[in-house]
Amino acid sequence: MIKRNMSRPDFRAGFIHEATTDETVELGTKLSLLGKTETAETDNTRNTHLALAERIDVDLGEICVSISVEHLVGVLDVDQARVAEDLLTIASPFQHRKRGVETKLTIDNEPEKTDETLLRNIARAQVF
């Protein structure tokens, strides 16, 4: 959710008050590289983005994440006085789904992953 928010064009363009075109491009590059390793994205990417979260509030049907200004400014090396702090709070609806012992949160309109076990069982049932 944090990664998706920071990749939005309106976030990149509005993150720094009165940013020049060069600053916006540089910020976009830094945000794209945030959490990536030299070879590929790994669990390290997820941990990097999660470390930016200052507070996570879960309410009925909504999750709200506040990104730490100090941490993000340190990672991106920008002036904290120029940061638009209103863009650092993300609210998103979610659905809570429970199947057996598994609990799954579907955030926003995130596409659900295909349940391979369910598909395999349906295919087996068709054979019999």
N, CA, C and O atoms as CSV, one atom per row, in Angstrom:
chain,resi,resn,atom,element,x,y,z
A,1,MET,N,N,0.824,-1.185,0.000
A,1,MET,CA,C,0.000,0.000,0.000
A,1,MET,C,C,0.874,1.257,0.000
A,1,MET,O,O,0.581,2.225,-0.702
A,2,ILE,N,N,1.948,1.231,0.795
A,2,ILE,CA,C,2.864,2.372,0.844
A,2,ILE,C,C,3.579,2.528,-0.493
A,2,ILE,O,O,3.694,3.634,-1.021
A,3,LYS,N,N,4.050,1.427,-1.024
A,3,LYS,CA,C,4.764,1.463,-2.304
A,3,LYS,C,C,3.854,1.971,-3.415
A,3,LYS,O,O,4.262,2.799,-4.229
A,4,ARG,N,N,2.630,1.477,-3.448
A,4,ARG,CA,C,1.670,1.891,-4.479
A,4,ARG,C,C,1.379,3.393,-4.354
A,4,ARG,O,O,1.275,4.085,-5.367
A,5,ASN,N,N,1.247,3.895,-3.134
A,5,ASN,CA,C,0.975,5.319,-2.925
A,5,ASN,C,C,2.145,6.179,-3.393
A,5,ASN,O,O,1.947,7.206,-4.042
A,6,MET,N,N,3.363,5.756,-3.062
A,6,MET,CA,C,4.525,6.557,-3.427
A,6,MET,C,C,4.849,6.490,-4.920
A,6,MET,O,O,5.636,7.297,-5.416
A,7,SER,N,N,4.261,5.553,-5.631
A,7,SER,CA,C,4.509,5.486,-7.073
A,7,SER,C,C,3.477,6.281,-7.873
A,7,SER,O,O,3.603,6.411,-9.090
A,8,ARG,N,N,2.454,6.814,-7.194
A,8,ARG,CA,C,1.445,7.625,-7.891
A,8,ARG,C,C,2.066,8.944,-8.361
A,8,ARG,O,O,2.847,9.552,-7.629
A,9,PRO,N,N,1.725,9.391,-9.572
A,9,PRO,CA,C,2.278,10.653,-10.089
A,9,PRO,C,C,1.942,11.873,-9.223
A,9,PRO,O,O,2.771,12.773,-9.082
A,10,ASP,N,N,0.731,11.915,-8.640
A,10,ASP,CA,C,0.363,13.068,-7.821
A,10,ASP,C,C,1.184,13.129,-6.532
A,10,ASP,O,O,1.458,14.218,-6.028
A,11,PHE,N,N,1.581,11.971,-5.993
A,11,PHE,CA,C,2.441,11.949,-4.805
A,11,PHE,C,C,3.821,12.486,-5.165
A,11,PHE,O,O,4.369,13.342,-4.471
A,12,ARG,N,N,4.371,11.974,-6.254
A,12,ARG,CA,C,5.713,12.392,-6.663
A,12,ARG,C,C,5.773,13.870,-7.012
A,12,ARG,O,O,6.759,14.543,-6.715
A,13,ALA,N,N,4.727,14.371,-7.639
A,13,ALA,CA,C,4.719,15.780,-8.049
A,13,ALA,C,C,4.449,16.716,-6.876
A,13,ALA,O,O,4.925,17.851,-6.874
A,14,GLY,N,N,3.691,16.258,-5.874
A,14,GLY,CA,C,3.307,17.142,-4.781
A,14,GLY,C,C,4.052,16.940,-3.489
A,14,GLY,O,O,3.804,17.660,-2.522
A,15,PHE,N,N,4.966,15.976,-3.436
A,15,PHE,CA,C,5.665,15.643,-2.195
A,15,PHE,C,C,6.515,16.803,-1.683
A,15,PHE,O,O,6.566,17.048,-0.478
A,16,ILE,N,N,7.179,17.517,-2.587
A,16,ILE,CA,C,8.003,18.654,-2.204
A,16,ILE,C,C,7.299,19.923,-2.679
A,16,ILE,O,O,6.976,20.057,-3.860
A,17,HIS,N,N,7.060,20.861,-1.745
A,17,HIS,CA,C,6.438,22.136,-2.101
A,17,HIS,C,C,7.330,22.896,-3.082
A,17,HIS,O,O,8.545,22.983,-2.906
A,18,GLU,N,N,6.694,23.440,-4.116
A,18,GLU,CA,C,7.372,24.273,-5.106
A,18,GLU,C,C,8.618,23.601,-5.672
A,18,GLU,O,O,9.667,24.231,-5.804
A,19,ALA,N,N,8.495,22.318,-6.004
A,19,ALA,CA,C,9.622,21.572,-6.556
A,19,ALA,C,C,9.832,21.919,-8.028
A,19,ALA,O,O,8.878,22.133,-8.776
A,20,THR,N,N,11.084,21.968,-8.419
A,20,THR,CA,C,11.402,22.185,-9.830
A,20,THR,C,C,11.216,20.854,-10.560
A,20,THR,O,O,11.052,19.805,-9.938
A,21,THR,N,N,11.244,20.920,-11.871
A,21,THR,CA,C,11.107,19.704,-12.674
A,21,THR,C,C,12.240,18.734,-12.370
A,21,THR,O,O,12.014,17.530,-12.255
A,22,ASP,N,N,13.444,19.246,-12.243
A,22,ASP,CA,C,14.597,18.399,-11.942
A,22,ASP,C,C,14.450,17.709,-10.585
A,22,ASP,O,O,14.783,16.533,-10.442
A,23,GLU,N,N,13.950,18.447,-9.590
A,23,GLU,CA,C,13.748,17.863,-8.258
A,23,GLU,C,C,12.686,16.766,-8.307
A,23,GLU,O,O,12.826,15.733,-7.653
A,24,THR,N,N,11.632,16.991,-9.078
A,24,THR,CA,C,10.567,15.994,-9.193
A,24,THR,C,C,11.088,14.730,-9.862
A,24,THR,O,O,10.773,13.623,-9.427
A,25,VAL,N,N,11.884,14.888,-10.917
A,25,VAL,CA,C,12.458,13.729,-11.605
A,25,VAL,C,C,13.411,12.983,-10.678
A,25,VAL,O,O,13.390,11.753,-10.624
A,26,GLU,N,N,14.239,13.713,-9.955
A,26,GLU,CA,C,15.185,13.102,-9.024
A,26,GLU,C,C,14.443,12.350,-7.907
A,26,GLU,O,O,14.836,11.248,-7.525
A,27,LEU,N,N,13.381,12.952,-7.398
A,27,LEU,CA,C,12.576,12.304,-6.366
A,27,LEU,C,C,11.946,11.023,-6.905
A,27,LEU,O,O,11.935,9.999,-6.221
A,28,GLY,N,N,11.420,11.077,-8.134
A,28,GLY,CA,C,10.837,9.891,-8.750
A,28,GLY,C,C,11.839,8.770,-8.878
A,28,GLY,O,O,11.506,7.607,-8.647
A,29,THR,N,N,13.065,9.102,-9.243
A,29,THR,CA,C,14.129,8.100,-9.359
A,29,THR,C,C,14.446,7.495,-7.998
A,29,THR,O,O,14.574,6.277,-7.869
A,30,LYS,N,N,14.574,8.348,-6.981
A,30,LYS,CA,C,14.875,7.847,-5.629
A,30,LYS,C,C,13.755,6.955,-5.105
A,30,LYS,O,O,14.019,5.928,-4.479
A,31,LEU,N,N,12.505,7.343,-5.358
A,31,LEU,CA,C,11.380,6.529,-4.896
A,31,LEU,C,C,11.327,5.196,-5.636
A,31,LEU,O,O,10.959,4.180,-5.047
A,32,SER,N,N,11.686,5.187,-6.907
A,32,SER,CA,C,11.708,3.947,-7.679
A,32,SER,C,C,12.771,2.990,-7.172
A,32,SER,O,O,12.579,1.774,-7.175
A,33,LEU,N,N,13.895,3.547,-6.737
A,33,LEU,CA,C,14.999,2.717,-6.247
A,33,LEU,C,C,14.846,2.323,-4.787
A,33,LEU,O,O,15.577,1.463,-4.296
A,34,LEU,N,N,13.906,2.943,-4.091
A,34,LEU,CA,C,13.722,2.695,-2.661
A,34,LEU,C,C,13.415,1.230,-2.395
A,34,LEU,O,O,12.392,0.707,-2.838
A,35,GLY,N,N,14.302,0.582,-1.675
A,35,GLY,CA,C,14.082,-0.796,-1.278
A,35,GLY,C,C,14.529,-1.828,-2.275
A,35,GLY,O,O,14.427,-3.024,-2.001
A,36,LYS,N,N,15.023,-1.412,-3.428
A,36,LYS,CA,C,15.475,-2.382,-4.421
A,36,LYS,C,C,16.922,-2.752,-4.156
A,36,LYS,O,O,17.728,-1.940,-3.703
A,37,THR,N,N,17.218,-4.004,-4.455
A,37,THR,CA,C,18.602,-4.443,-4.383
A,37,THR,C,C,19.214,-4.266,-5.756
A,37,THR,O,O,18.528,-3.842,-6.686
A,38,GLU,N,N,20.468,-4.576,-5.900
A,38,GLU,CA,C,21.133,-4.417,-7.191
A,38,GLU,C,C,20.567,-5.370,-8.235
A,38,GLU,O,O,20.562,-5.047,-9.423
A,39,THR,N,N,20.094,-6.532,-7.817
A,39,THR,CA,C,19.634,-7.524,-8.784
A,39,THR,C,C,18.134,-7.518,-8.979
A,39,THR,O,O,17.661,-7.483,-10.115
A,40,ALA,N,N,17.377,-7.550,-7.899
A,40,ALA,CA,C,15.919,-7.624,-8.030
A,40,ALA,C,C,15.256,-7.260,-6.720
A,40,ALA,O,O,15.905,-7.124,-5.683
A,41,GLU,N,N,13.921,-7.102,-6.796
A,41,GLU,CA,C,13.162,-6.830,-5.579
A,41,GLU,C,C,13.060,-8.106,-4.760
A,41,GLU,O,O,12.904,-9.194,-5.314
A,42,THR,N,N,13.147,-7.976,-3.458
A,42,THR,CA,C,13.064,-9.118,-2.554
A,42,THR,C,C,12.181,-8.730,-1.381
A,42,THR,O,O,11.495,-7.708,-1.410
A,43,ASP,N,N,12.210,-9.556,-0.357
A,43,ASP,CA,C,11.490,-9.228,0.871
A,43,ASP,C,C,12.062,-7.966,1.501
A,43,ASP,O,O,11.389,-7.297,2.285
A,44,ASN,N,N,13.309,-7.640,1.158
A,44,ASN,CA,C,13.938,-6.416,1.660
A,44,ASN,C,C,13.149,-5.179,1.239
A,44,ASN,O,O,13.065,-4.209,1.992
A,45,THR,N,N,12.567,-5.211,0.030
A,45,THR,CA,C,11.755,-4.094,-0.456
A,45,THR,C,C,10.565,-3.882,0.456
A,45,THR,O,O,10.271,-2.756,0.859
A,46,ARG,N,N,9.887,-4.965,0.779
A,46,ARG,CA,C,8.723,-4.880,1.651
A,46,ARG,C,C,9.114,-4.336,3.018
A,46,ARG,O,O,8.407,-3.502,3.584
A,47,ASN,N,N,10.240,-4.807,3.549
A,47,ASN,CA,C,10.699,-4.343,4.859
A,47,ASN,C,C,11.071,-2.864,4.830
A,47,ASN,O,O,10.818,-2.144,5.796
A,48,THR,N,N,11.669,-2.402,3.731
A,48,THR,CA,C,12.034,-0.988,3.608
A,48,THR,C,C,10.798,-0.112,3.631
A,48,THR,O,O,10.765,0.896,4.337
A,49,HIS,N,N,9.780,-0.483,2.868
A,49,HIS,CA,C,8.551,0.306,2.845
A,49,HIS,C,C,7.822,0.230,4.184
A,49,HIS,O,O,7.277,1.230,4.651
A,50,LEU,N,N,7.808,-0.931,4.795
A,50,LEU,CA,C,7.141,-1.083,6.091
A,50,LEU,C,C,7.851,-0.275,7.176
A,50,LEU,O,O,7.204,0.216,8.101
A,51,ALA,N,N,9.172,-0.131,7.072
A,51,ALA,CA,C,9.929,0.657,8.053
A,51,ALA,C,C,9.554,2.135,7.986
A,51,ALA,O,O,9.768,2.871,8.950
A,52,LEU,N,N,8.996,2.577,6.859
A,52,LEU,CA,C,8.580,3.975,6.727
A,52,LEU,C,C,7.293,4.266,7.498
A,52,LEU,O,O,6.985,5.424,7.779
A,53,ALA,N,N,6.546,3.219,7.838
A,53,ALA,CA,C,5.269,3.406,8.531
A,53,ALA,C,C,5.513,3.848,9.975
A,53,ALA,O,O,6.211,3.180,10.738
A,54,GLU,N,N,4.926,4.978,10.323
A,54,GLU,CA,C,5.032,5.482,11.691
A,54,GLU,C,C,3.891,4.922,12.551
A,54,GLU,O,O,4.065,4.617,13.731
A,55,ARG,N,N,2.717,4.798,11.916
A,55,ARG,CA,C,1.540,4.328,12.634
A,55,ARG,C,C,0.587,3.677,11.634
A,55,ARG,O,O,0.409,4.164,10.518
A,56,ILE,N,N,-0.017,2.574,12.053
A,56,ILE,CA,C,-1.014,1.892,11.230
A,56,ILE,C,C,-2.264,1.706,12.079
A,56,ILE,O,O,-2.226,1.047,13.118
A,57,ASP,N,N,-3.366,2.288,11.632
A,57,ASP,CA,C,-4.637,2.170,12.342
A,57,ASP,C,C,-5.588,1.334,11.498
A,57,ASP,O,O,-5.781,1.600,10.311
A,58,VAL,N,N,-6.177,0.325,12.120
A,58,VAL,CA,C,-7.153,-0.516,11.440
A,58,VAL,C,C,-8.504,-0.269,12.086
A,58,VAL,O,O,-8.680,-0.469,13.288
A,59,ASP,N,N,-9.449,0.165,11.275
A,59,ASP,CA,C,-10.802,0.423,11.730
A,59,ASP,C,C,-11.720,-0.502,10.936
A,59,ASP,O,O,-11.253,-1.236,10.065
A,60,LEU,N,N,-12.972,-0.474,11.216
A,60,LEU,CA,C,-13.925,-1.325,10.523
A,60,LEU,C,C,-13.950,-0.986,9.034
A,60,LEU,O,O,-14.485,0.050,8.640
A,61,GLY,N,N,-13.378,-1.851,8.215
A,61,GLY,CA,C,-13.392,-1.673,6.769
A,61,GLY,C,C,-12.407,-0.664,6.216
A,61,GLY,O,O,-12.433,-0.387,5.017
A,62,GLU,N,N,-11.523,-0.092,7.060
A,62,GLU,CA,C,-10.558,0.886,6.564
A,62,GLU,C,C,-9.232,0.748,7.303
A,62,GLU,O,O,-9.190,0.530,8.514
A,63,ILE,N,N,-8.166,0.879,6.547
A,63,ILE,CA,C,-6.828,0.865,7.130
A,63,ILE,C,C,-6.180,2.204,6.813
A,63,ILE,O,O,-6.273,2.695,5.688
A,64,CYS,N,N,-5.521,2.793,7.810
A,64,CYS,CA,C,-4.906,4.113,7.655
A,64,CYS,C,C,-3.436,4.001,8.068
A,64,CYS,O,O,-3.124,3.588,9.184
A,65,VAL,N,N,-2.541,4.376,7.151
A,65,VAL,CA,C,-1.106,4.290,7.395
A,65,VAL,C,C,-0.525,5.700,7.394
A,65,VAL,O,O,-0.746,6.472,6.461
A,66,SER,N,N,0.214,6.026,8.441
A,66,SER,CA,C,0.929,7.304,8.513
A,66,SER,C,C,2.407,7.028,8.285
A,66,SER,O,O,3.014,6.223,8.992
A,67,ILE,N,N,2.980,7.697,7.297
A,67,ILE,CA,C,4.387,7.518,6.965
A,67,ILE,C,C,5.215,8.490,7.794
A,67,ILE,O,O,4.844,9.654,7.944
A,68,SER,N,N,6.326,8.021,8.329
A,68,SER,CA,C,7.215,8.836,9.152
A,68,SER,C,C,7.937,9.865,8.289
A,68,SER,O,O,8.680,9.514,7.372
A,69,VAL,N,N,7.709,11.138,8.596
A,69,VAL,CA,C,8.345,12.223,7.844
A,69,VAL,C,C,9.859,12.161,8.022
A,69,VAL,O,O,10.605,12.257,7.047
A,70,GLU,N,N,10.311,12.001,9.260
A,70,GLU,CA,C,11.736,11.996,9.544
A,70,GLU,C,C,12.451,10.865,8.801
A,70,GLU,O,O,13.510,11.073,8.209
A,71,HIS,N,N,11.866,9.679,8.839
A,71,HIS,CA,C,12.490,8.534,8.191
A,71,HIS,C,C,12.533,8.722,6.669
A,71,HIS,O,O,13.567,8.481,6.046
A,72,LEU,N,N,11.426,9.148,6.075
A,72,LEU,CA,C,11.362,9.323,4.628
A,72,LEU,C,C,12.296,10.432,4.158
A,72,LEU,O,O,12.942,10.297,3.119
A,73,VAL,N,N,12.375,11.526,4.911
A,73,VAL,CA,C,13.274,12.631,4.567
A,73,VAL,C,C,14.725,12.153,4.623
A,73,VAL,O,O,15.539,12.521,3.776
A,74,GLY,N,N,15.041,11.336,5.619
A,74,GLY,CA,C,16.396,10.801,5.733
A,74,GLY,C,C,16.754,9.871,4.588
A,74,GLY,O,O,17.873,9.910,4.077
A,75,VAL,N,N,15.811,9.040,4.187
A,75,VAL,CA,C,16.049,8.092,3.095
A,75,VAL,C,C,16.180,8.810,1.758
A,75,VAL,O,O,17.030,8.459,0.940
A,76,LEU,N,N,15.330,9.823,1.537
A,76,LEU,CA,C,15.311,10.513,0.245
A,76,LEU,C,C,16.250,11.714,0.185
A,76,LEU,O,O,16.492,12.255,-0.894
A,77,ASP,N,N,16.781,12.138,1.334
A,77,ASP,CA,C,17.693,13.272,1.420
A,77,ASP,C,C,17.063,14.543,0.842
A,77,ASP,O,O,17.585,15.143,-0.098
A,78,VAL,N,N,15.925,14.938,1.429
A,78,VAL,CA,C,15.250,16.176,1.036
A,78,VAL,C,C,15.045,17.041,2.280
A,78,VAL,O,O,15.153,16.557,3.406
A,79,ASP,N,N,14.752,18.316,2.067
A,79,ASP,CA,C,14.540,19.265,3.157
A,79,ASP,C,C,13.156,19.035,3.770
A,79,ASP,O,O,12.146,19.118,3.071
A,80,GLN,N,N,13.109,18.749,5.063
A,80,GLN,CA,C,11.852,18.437,5.738
A,80,GLN,C,C,10.871,19.608,5.709
A,80,GLN,O,O,9.660,19.389,5.697
A,81,ALA,N,N,11.359,20.825,5.698
A,81,ALA,CA,C,10.478,21.993,5.690
A,81,ALA,C,C,9.664,22.091,4.399
A,81,ALA,O,O,8.608,22.724,4.382
A,82,ARG,N,N,10.146,21.472,3.322
A,82,ARG,CA,C,9.463,21.557,2.028
A,82,ARG,C,C,8.523,20.377,1.767
A,82,ARG,O,O,7.876,20.329,0.721
A,83,VAL,N,N,8.440,19.437,2.691
A,83,VAL,CA,C,7.635,18.231,2.493
A,83,VAL,C,C,6.158,18.519,2.739
A,83,VAL,O,O,5.799,19.162,3.725
A,84,ALA,N,N,5.304,18.039,1.835
A,84,ALA,CA,C,3.846,18.164,1.984
A,84,ALA,C,C,3.368,16.996,2.847
A,84,ALA,O,O,3.135,15.894,2.352
A,85,GLU,N,N,3.228,17.260,4.135
A,85,GLU,CA,C,2.917,16.194,5.086
A,85,GLU,C,C,1.512,15.612,4.918
A,85,GLU,O,O,1.250,14.505,5.388
A,86,ASP,N,N,0.610,16.332,4.259
A,86,ASP,CA,C,-0.742,15.805,4.063
A,86,ASP,C,C,-0.748,14.603,3.119
A,86,ASP,O,O,-1.712,13.838,3.117
A,87,LEU,N,N,0.295,14.420,2.323
A,87,LEU,CA,C,0.383,13.266,1.424
A,87,LEU,C,C,0.925,12.023,2.121
A,87,LEU,O,O,0.976,10.945,1.529
A,88,LEU,N,N,1.332,12.177,3.385
A,88,LEU,CA,C,1.958,11.067,4.091
A,88,LEU,C,C,0.989,10.249,4.928
A,88,LEU,O,O,1.417,9.405,5.716
A,89,THR,N,N,-0.294,10.480,4.773
A,89,THR,CA,C,-1.312,9.663,5.433
A,89,THR,C,C,-2.144,9.006,4.347
A,89,THR,O,O,-2.738,9.683,3.508
A,90,ILE,N,N,-2.182,7.686,4.372
A,90,ILE,CA,C,-2.873,6.915,3.341
A,90,ILE,C,C,-4.027,6.166,3.997
A,90,ILE,O,O,-3.832,5.446,4.977
A,91,ALA,N,N,-5.205,6.334,3.465
A,91,ALA,CA,C,-6.371,5.587,3.948
A,91,ALA,C,C,-6.898,4.748,2.794
A,91,ALA,O,O,-6.976,5.213,1.657
A,92,SER,N,N,-7.255,3.515,3.098
A,92,SER,CA,C,-7.721,2.626,2.050
A,92,SER,C,C,-8.746,1.646,2.625
A,92,SER,O,O,-8.569,1.151,3.738
A,93,PRO,N,N,-9.809,1.365,1.880
A,93,PRO,CA,C,-10.748,0.359,2.342
A,93,PRO,C,C,-10.130,-1.034,2.218
A,93,PRO,O,O,-9.241,-1.260,1.396
A,94,PHE,N,N,-10.606,-1.951,3.032
A,94,PHE,CA,C,-10.138,-3.328,2.923
A,94,PHE,C,C,-11.265,-4.286,3.290
A,94,PHE,O,O,-12.243,-3.918,3.940
A,95,GLN,N,N,-11.090,-5.520,2.850
A,95,GLN,CA,C,-12.033,-6.582,3.206
A,95,GLN,C,C,-11.274,-7.643,3.980
A,95,GLN,O,O,-10.156,-8.015,3.622
A,96,HIS,N,N,-11.883,-8.114,5.023
A,96,HIS,CA,C,-11.309,-9.167,5.851
A,96,HIS,C,C,-11.961,-10.478,5.443
A,96,HIS,O,O,-13.180,-10.625,5.527
A,97,ARG,N,N,-11.152,-11.423,5.005
A,97,ARG,CA,C,-11.690,-12.721,4.598
A,97,ARG,C,C,-11.001,-13.805,5.407
A,97,ARG,O,O,-9.784,-13.805,5.593
A,98,LYS,N,N,-11.813,-14.714,5.873
A,98,LYS,CA,C,-11.286,-15.799,6.687
A,98,LYS,C,C,-11.708,-17.118,6.060
A,98,LYS,O,O,-12.880,-17.325,5.745
A,99,ARG,N,N,-10.738,-18.005,5.884
A,99,ARG,CA,C,-11.018,-19.329,5.351
A,99,ARG,C,C,-10.246,-20.333,6.191
A,99,ARG,O,O,-9.025,-20.441,6.075
A,100,GLY,N,N,-10.945,-21.053,7.020
A,100,GLY,CA,C,-10.279,-21.973,7.934
A,100,GLY,C,C,-9.448,-21.196,8.930
A,100,GLY,O,O,-9.961,-20.312,9.618
A,101,VAL,N,N,-8.157,-21.521,9.013
A,101,VAL,CA,C,-7.258,-20.817,9.924
A,101,VAL,C,C,-6.562,-19.642,9.240
A,101,VAL,O,O,-5.839,-18.883,9.885
A,102,GLU,N,N,-6.782,-19.495,7.930
A,102,GLU,CA,C,-6.132,-18.422,7.178
A,102,GLU,C,C,-6.975,-17.150,7.215
A,102,GLU,O,O,-8.183,-17.192,6.980
A,103,THR,N,N,-6.337,-16.026,7.510
A,103,THR,CA,C,-6.997,-14.734,7.474
A,103,THR,C,C,-6.323,-13.896,6.406
A,103,THR,O,O,-5.095,-13.835,6.341
A,104,LYS,N,N,-7.116,-13.252,5.572
A,104,LYS,CA,C,-6.571,-12.487,4.455
A,104,LYS,C,C,-7.213,-11.108,4.419
A,104,LYS,O,O,-8.431,-10.976,4.540
A,105,LEU,N,N,-6.384,-10.082,4.252
A,105,LEU,CA,C,-6.876,-8.726,4.076
A,105,LEU,C,C,-6.725,-8.362,2.607
A,105,LEU,O,O,-5.621,-8.413,2.066
A,106,THR,N,N,-7.819,-7.997,1.961
A,106,THR,CA,C,-7.776,-7.526,0.588
A,106,THR,C,C,-7.886,-6.013,0.650
A,106,THR,O,O,-8.939,-5.468,0.977
A,107,ILE,N,N,-6.785,-5.341,0.332
A,107,ILE,CA,C,-6.721,-3.896,0.451
A,107,ILE,C,C,-7.108,-3.238,-0.853
A,107,ILE,O,O,-6.631,-3.618,-1.922
A,108,ASP,N,N,-7.990,-2.235,-0.756
A,108,ASP,CA,C,-8.423,-1.436,-1.898
A,108,ASP,C,C,-8.954,-2.349,-2.996
A,108,ASP,O,O,-9.721,-3.269,-2.714
A,109,ASN,N,N,-8.568,-2.114,-4.211
A,109,ASN,CA,C,-9.005,-2.943,-5.325
A,109,ASN,C,C,-7.886,-3.863,-5.772
A,109,ASN,O,O,-7.768,-4.192,-6.953
A,110,GLU,N,N,-7.083,-4.266,-4.838
A,110,GLU,CA,C,-5.960,-5.150,-5.125
A,110,GLU,C,C,-6.489,-6.472,-5.670
A,110,GLU,O,O,-7.337,-7.102,-5.038
A,111,PRO,N,N,-6.002,-6.902,-6.835
A,111,PRO,CA,C,-6.509,-8.163,-7.379
A,111,PRO,C,C,-6.122,-9.334,-6.486
A,111,PRO,O,O,-5.005,-9.405,-5.972
A,112,GLU,N,N,-7.056,-10.236,-6.316
A,112,GLU,CA,C,-6.784,-11.393,-5.476
A,112,GLU,C,C,-5.924,-12.384,-6.239
A,112,GLU,O,O,-6.043,-12.514,-7.457
A,113,LYS,N,N,-5.063,-13.076,-5.522
A,113,LYS,CA,C,-4.230,-14.102,-6.131
A,113,LYS,C,C,-5.074,-15.349,-6.355
A,113,LYS,O,O,-5.999,-15.639,-5.595
A,114,THR,N,N,-4.742,-16.068,-7.395
A,114,THR,CA,C,-5.464,-17.294,-7.709
A,114,THR,C,C,-5.176,-18.344,-6.656
A,114,THR,O,O,-4.021,-18.577,-6.302
A,115,ASP,N,N,-6.205,-18.966,-6.164
A,115,ASP,CA,C,-6.068,-20.020,-5.164
A,115,ASP,C,C,-5.814,-21.332,-5.899
A,115,ASP,O,O,-6.745,-21.977,-6.382
A,116,GLU,N,N,-4.541,-21.717,-5.978
A,116,GLU,CA,C,-4.144,-22.916,-6.722
A,116,GLU,C,C,-4.749,-24.184,-6.122
A,116,GLU,O,O,-5.130,-25.091,-6.862
A,117,THR,N,N,-4.842,-24.262,-4.811
A,117,THR,CA,C,-5.410,-25.445,-4.155
A,117,THR,C,C,-6.874,-25.604,-4.525
A,117,THR,O,O,-7.325,-26.714,-4.809
A,118,LEU,N,N,-7.615,-24.515,-4.524
A,118,LEU,CA,C,-9.023,-24.567,-4.897
A,118,LEU,C,C,-9.182,-25.010,-6.344
A,118,LEU,O,O,-10.029,-25.855,-6.636
A,119,LEU,N,N,-8.396,-24.464,-7.246
A,119,LEU,CA,C,-8.470,-24.851,-8.660
A,119,LEU,C,C,-8.131,-26.330,-8.854
A,119,LEU,O,O,-8.791,-27.023,-9.628
A,120,ARG,N,N,-7.115,-26.809,-8.161
A,120,ARG,CA,C,-6.723,-28.226,-8.253
A,120,ARG,C,C,-7.862,-29.114,-7.754
A,120,ARG,O,O,-8.161,-30.135,-8.372
A,121,ASN,N,N,-8.492,-28.740,-6.655
A,121,ASN,CA,C,-9.601,-29.543,-6.114
A,121,ASN,C,C,-10.807,-29.534,-7.044
A,121,ASN,O,O,-11.478,-30.556,-7.183
A,122,ILE,N,N,-11.091,-28.420,-7.674
A,122,ILE,CA,C,-12.192,-28.358,-8.633
A,122,ILE,C,C,-11.891,-29.245,-9.831
A,122,ILE,O,O,-12.769,-29.956,-10.320
A,123,ALA,N,N,-10.646,-29.204,-10.305
A,123,ALA,CA,C,-10.249,-30.058,-11.439
A,123,ALA,C,C,-10.377,-31.535,-11.083
A,123,ALA,O,O,-10.839,-32.333,-11.898
A,124,ARG,N,N,-9.970,-31.902,-9.871
A,124,ARG,CA,C,-10.101,-33.311,-9.430
A,124,ARG,C,C,-11.572,-33.714,-9.362
A,124,ARG,O,O,-11.930,-34.830,-9.736
A,125,ALA,N,N,-12.415,-32.813,-8.888
A,125,ALA,CA,C,-13.844,-33.122,-8.778
A,125,ALA,C,C,-14.468,-33.331,-10.169
A,125,ALA,O,O,-15.365,-34.158,-10.329
A,126,GLN,N,N,-13.998,-32.591,-11.152
A,126,GLN,CA,C,-14.503,-32.743,-12.515
A,126,GLN,C,C,-14.136,-34.100,-13.116
A,126,GLN,O,O,-14.888,-34.655,-13.917
A,127,VAL,N,N,-12.979,-34.628,-12.726
A,127,VAL,CA,C,-12.518,-35.918,-13.241
A,127,VAL,C,C,-13.399,-37.056,-12.719
A,127,VAL,O,O,-13.687,-38.003,-13.451
A,128,PHE,N,N,-13.820,-36.967,-11.479
A,128,PHE,CA,C,-14.630,-38.026,-10.884
A,128,PHE,C,C,-16.035,-37.795,-11.254
A,128,PHE,O,O,-16.911,-38.566,-10.864
